[in-house]
Amino acid sequence: MSETVERGRRRRRARLSPLTVIGELLLVGGLAVMGYIVWQPWHTGVGVTAKQTDLSAEDSAQWDSEAASAPFDGVVPVTARPADAEVFAVLRVPAFGTTYANRVAETTKWETVLNLDDKGIGHYEMTQMPGEPGNVALAGHRSGPLINSFREVMNLRVGDPLFVETADGWYTYRFRSIEYVLPDETDVLNPFPRLEGTPGDDQILTLTTCHPKMAGSDERAIAYSVYEGFQPRSDGPPQELLELNPTMGATQALRGDQE
C-alpha cells in the first residue's frame, strides 16, 4: 500500500504544467524588478552621495596637508593637467543639495570615470583647466543605474555659485544660463560657446548632461557659469560656501582642533 502511494506522489510531482513554470518565472522576474526599483534610487541617492561626500572630504584633507606654505602672490594658478582618469578636483554646487560634493577626473570615458561611483564627473580633455582662460567643460550623468552626478542641474538659478576645489584652492563661478542642444552640437565645448567673452581673458565653466531627465538622451542640457574669483587653500573655503554648507565649517574646525 505504501509503495502505491509513493508511486502516486511521484506521478503527481512529475506533472508540472508549462503554465506553472512560466508563472513562477514571471513571479521571480517581477520580484527582481521590484528589488531593482527599490535599490537603484537608494544606491544613487544615498549610497553614492555618501561615498562622494566622504571621498571629497578625504581629498580636501590631503590637499590641506600638502598645501604650499608660501603666501598667495595674487596670481590665480592654472590647475596642472592630470593623467587620464586621475581625480584632480571636487565640484561643490549648493543648488544640487546643501552638502553636494562630487569628484572630478580627467576624460569623459564611461568605463573609467562617468560610470564609477568614486568619480562620476569627467573633464573634457580638449577644454581648458581651472584658472585658464577659456572653457572648463565637465560631463556627468543625469539619470542612470550607477551614478547621477548632474541629476539636479535644473535647480540652478541665475547667480547661483559653483565651486571647483583643487589642490591650489577654490575657483568660484556664477551660473549664467542653460540651453538644450542636440548631441552633435559640440561647439558647446569651444572656449566661448554661445556666450560673450574676450579670448585670452574670460573664463567659464560648462556642465553637460543628458536631457530629458528620465526619458533617454535625445538632447543635452548645457549649463554655463562665469568665473568670479579664486581663493587660495591657505585662506580656507570661501565664506559663501561655508554659509551655504555648514558642514564645511564644522569639518574645517575639526581639522584645526586636530592640528
C-alpha positions as CSV (number, residue, x, y, z in Angstrom):
1,M,0.0,0.0,0.0
2,S,2.8,2.5,0.9
3,E,4.6,1.7,-2.4
4,T,1.4,2.5,-4.3
5,V,1.0,5.8,-2.5
6,E,4.7,6.7,-3.2
7,R,4.3,6.0,-6.9
8,G,1.3,8.2,-7.0
9,R,3.2,11.0,-5.4
10,R,6.0,10.7,-7.9
11,R,3.5,10.8,-10.7
12,R,1.8,13.9,-9.3
13,R,5.2,15.7,-8.9
14,A,6.1,14.8,-12.5
15,R,3.1,16.6,-13.9
16,L,4.4,20.1,-13.9
17,S,2.4,22.4,-16.1
18,P,4.3,24.7,-18.5
19,L,2.0,27.4,-17.4
20,T,3.1,26.8,-13.8
21,V,6.7,27.2,-14.8
22,I,6.0,30.4,-16.7
23,G,4.1,31.8,-13.8
24,E,6.9,31.1,-11.4
25,L,9.4,32.6,-13.7
26,L,7.3,35.7,-14.1
27,L,6.9,35.9,-10.3
28,V,10.7,35.7,-9.8
29,G,11.3,38.2,-12.5
30,G,8.8,40.6,-11.0
31,L,10.4,40.4,-7.6
32,A,13.8,41.1,-9.2
33,V,12.5,44.1,-11.0
34,M,10.8,45.4,-7.8
35,G,14.0,44.9,-5.9
36,Y,16.0,46.9,-8.5
37,I,13.4,49.7,-8.5
38,V,13.9,50.0,-4.7
39,W,17.7,49.5,-4.7
40,Q,18.6,51.9,-7.6
41,P,17.3,55.2,-6.1
42,W,18.8,54.3,-2.8
43,H,22.1,53.4,-4.4
44,T,22.4,56.7,-6.4
45,G,20.6,59.0,-4.0
46,V,22.1,57.7,-0.7
47,G,24.9,55.3,-1.1
48,V,26.8,57.1,-3.9
49,T,26.1,60.5,-2.3
50,A,27.6,59.5,1.0
51,K,30.6,57.9,-0.7
52,Q,31.3,61.0,-2.7
53,T,31.0,63.2,0.4
54,D,33.5,61.0,2.3
55,L,35.9,60.8,-0.6
56,S,35.7,64.6,-1.3
57,A,36.5,65.2,2.4
58,E,39.5,62.9,2.1
59,D,40.7,64.8,-0.9
60,S,40.3,68.1,0.9
61,A,42.3,66.9,3.9
62,Q,45.1,65.5,1.7
63,W,45.3,68.8,-0.3
64,D,45.4,70.7,3.0
65,S,48.3,68.6,4.3
66,E,50.2,69.1,1.0
67,A,49.4,72.9,0.7
68,A,52.4,75.2,0.0
69,S,53.3,77.3,2.9
70,A,54.3,80.3,0.8
71,P,51.8,83.2,0.9
72,F,49.5,83.7,-2.0
73,D,51.0,86.2,-4.5
74,G,47.7,87.2,-6.1
75,V,48.3,85.3,-9.3
76,V,45.5,82.8,-10.0
77,P,47.1,79.4,-10.6
78,V,46.2,77.2,-13.5
79,T,45.4,73.6,-12.4
80,A,48.0,71.2,-13.8
81,R,46.6,68.9,-16.5
82,P,46.1,65.5,-14.8
83,A,46.7,62.0,-16.2
84,D,43.9,60.0,-17.8
85,A,41.2,59.2,-15.2
86,E,43.0,61.0,-12.4
87,V,40.9,62.8,-9.9
88,F,42.1,66.5,-9.7
89,A,39.1,68.5,-8.3
90,V,35.9,68.4,-6.3
91,L,32.8,70.2,-7.6
92,R,30.6,71.7,-4.9
93,V,27.2,73.0,-6.0
94,P,24.8,74.0,-3.2
95,A,21.9,74.2,-5.7
96,F,22.2,70.5,-6.2
97,G,22.0,69.9,-2.4
98,T,23.4,71.8,0.5
99,T,26.2,69.3,1.1
100,Y,26.7,68.2,-2.6
101,A,30.3,67.3,-3.4
102,N,31.4,65.2,-6.3
103,R,34.9,64.3,-7.5
104,V,36.1,65.4,-11.0
105,A,38.5,63.3,-13.0
106,E,40.2,63.7,-16.4
107,T,38.4,62.3,-19.5
108,T,34.7,61.6,-20.1
109,K,35.1,57.9,-20.7
110,W,32.2,56.0,-19.2
111,E,34.2,52.9,-18.1
112,T,37.0,54.9,-16.3
113,V,35.2,57.9,-15.0
114,L,31.5,58.6,-15.7
115,N,30.1,55.2,-14.5
116,L,32.3,54.9,-11.4
117,D,30.8,55.8,-8.1
118,D,34.1,57.1,-6.8
119,K,34.4,59.6,-9.7
120,G,31.3,60.3,-11.8
121,I,32.2,63.7,-13.3
122,G,34.6,63.9,-16.3
123,H,36.6,66.8,-17.7
124,Y,36.7,67.1,-21.5
125,E,40.4,66.7,-22.3
126,M,40.3,69.3,-25.2
127,T,38.9,72.0,-22.9
128,Q,40.7,74.3,-20.5
129,M,41.7,73.8,-16.9
130,P,40.5,75.8,-13.8
131,G,42.3,79.2,-13.8
132,E,43.0,79.1,-17.5
133,P,41.2,81.5,-19.9
134,G,38.5,79.7,-21.9
135,N,36.1,76.9,-21.1
136,V,36.3,74.3,-18.3
137,A,33.8,71.8,-19.6
138,L,32.6,68.9,-17.5
139,A,30.3,65.9,-18.2
140,G,28.1,63.8,-15.8
141,H,25.1,61.5,-16.0
142,R,21.7,62.9,-15.1
143,S,20.0,59.6,-14.7
144,G,21.1,56.0,-14.7
145,P,21.6,52.9,-12.6
146,L,25.1,53.8,-11.2
147,I,25.7,57.5,-10.6
148,N,23.7,60.7,-11.4
149,S,26.2,63.5,-10.8
150,F,24.2,66.2,-12.6
151,R,20.7,64.9,-11.7
152,E,19.6,68.3,-10.3
153,V,21.1,70.6,-13.0
154,M,17.6,72.2,-13.4
155,N,17.8,73.5,-9.9
156,L,20.4,76.1,-10.9
157,R,19.2,79.8,-10.9
158,V,21.0,82.8,-12.3
159,G,23.7,83.9,-9.8
160,D,24.0,80.6,-8.0
161,P,27.6,79.8,-7.0
162,L,29.5,76.7,-8.2
163,F,32.8,76.0,-6.5
164,V,35.6,73.9,-8.1
165,E,38.1,72.9,-5.4
166,T,41.6,71.7,-6.3
167,A,44.9,71.3,-4.5
168,D,45.5,75.0,-5.1
169,G,42.2,76.3,-3.7
170,W,38.7,77.2,-4.7
171,Y,37.5,78.7,-8.0
172,T,34.1,80.3,-7.8
173,Y,31.8,80.5,-10.8
174,R,28.3,82.1,-11.1
175,F,25.6,80.4,-13.0
176,R,24.5,82.3,-16.1
177,S,22.2,80.3,-18.3
178,I,21.1,76.8,-19.5
179,E,20.2,75.6,-23.0
180,Y,19.3,72.4,-24.8
181,V,21.2,71.1,-27.8
182,L,21.4,68.1,-30.0
183,P,24.2,65.5,-29.2
184,D,26.2,66.5,-32.2
185,E,26.4,70.2,-31.3
186,T,29.9,70.0,-29.9
187,D,30.6,73.8,-30.2
188,V,29.4,74.0,-26.6
189,L,33.0,72.8,-25.8
190,N,34.6,75.8,-27.6
191,P,36.5,78.3,-25.4
192,F,33.5,80.7,-25.7
193,P,30.4,78.7,-26.6
194,R,27.3,80.9,-27.3
195,L,28.4,83.4,-24.6
196,E,30.1,86.8,-25.0
197,G,33.7,86.6,-24.0
198,T,37.2,88.0,-24.6
199,P,39.6,85.4,-25.9
200,G,42.7,85.0,-23.6
201,D,40.9,86.7,-20.7
202,D,37.4,85.4,-19.8
203,Q,36.8,82.0,-18.1
204,I,33.6,79.9,-18.0
205,L,32.5,76.6,-16.5
206,T,30.2,74.4,-18.6
207,L,28.3,71.4,-17.3
208,T,26.9,68.9,-19.9
209,T,24.4,66.2,-19.3
210,C,21.6,64.3,-20.9
211,H,18.1,65.6,-21.4
212,P,15.2,64.8,-20.7
213,K,15.9,63.8,-17.1
214,M,14.2,60.4,-17.1
215,A,13.5,59.7,-20.7
216,G,16.6,58.9,-22.6
217,S,19.3,61.1,-24.1
218,D,17.9,62.7,-27.3
219,E,19.2,66.1,-26.2
220,R,21.9,67.6,-24.0
221,A,21.3,70.1,-21.2
222,I,24.2,72.6,-21.2
223,A,24.7,74.9,-18.1
224,Y,27.0,77.8,-18.4
225,S,28.7,79.6,-15.4
226,V,31.1,82.6,-15.4
227,Y,34.3,82.7,-13.4
228,E,34.2,85.1,-10.5
229,G,37.2,84.6,-8.3
230,F,39.8,82.4,-6.7
231,Q,40.6,81.7,-3.0
232,P,43.9,80.0,-2.1
233,R,43.9,77.0,0.1
234,S,45.8,78.8,2.8
235,D,42.7,81.0,3.3
236,G,40.3,78.1,3.7
237,P,37.0,77.7,1.9
238,P,35.1,80.7,0.6
239,Q,32.8,82.3,3.2
240,E,29.8,81.9,0.9
241,L,30.4,78.1,0.7
242,L,30.6,77.9,4.5
243,E,27.3,79.7,4.8
244,L,25.6,77.6,2.3
245,N,27.1,74.3,3.5
246,P,27.5,74.5,7.3
247,T,29.2,71.0,7.4
248,M,32.2,72.5,5.6
249,G,32.8,74.9,8.5
250,A,32.4,72.1,11.0
251,T,34.9,70.0,9.1
252,Q,37.4,72.9,9.0
253,A,37.0,73.5,12.7
254,L,37.6,69.8,13.5
255,R,40.8,69.8,11.4
256,G,42.0,72.8,13.2
257,D,41.5,71.1,16.6
258,Q,43.3,68.0,15.4
259,E,46.3,70.1,14.3
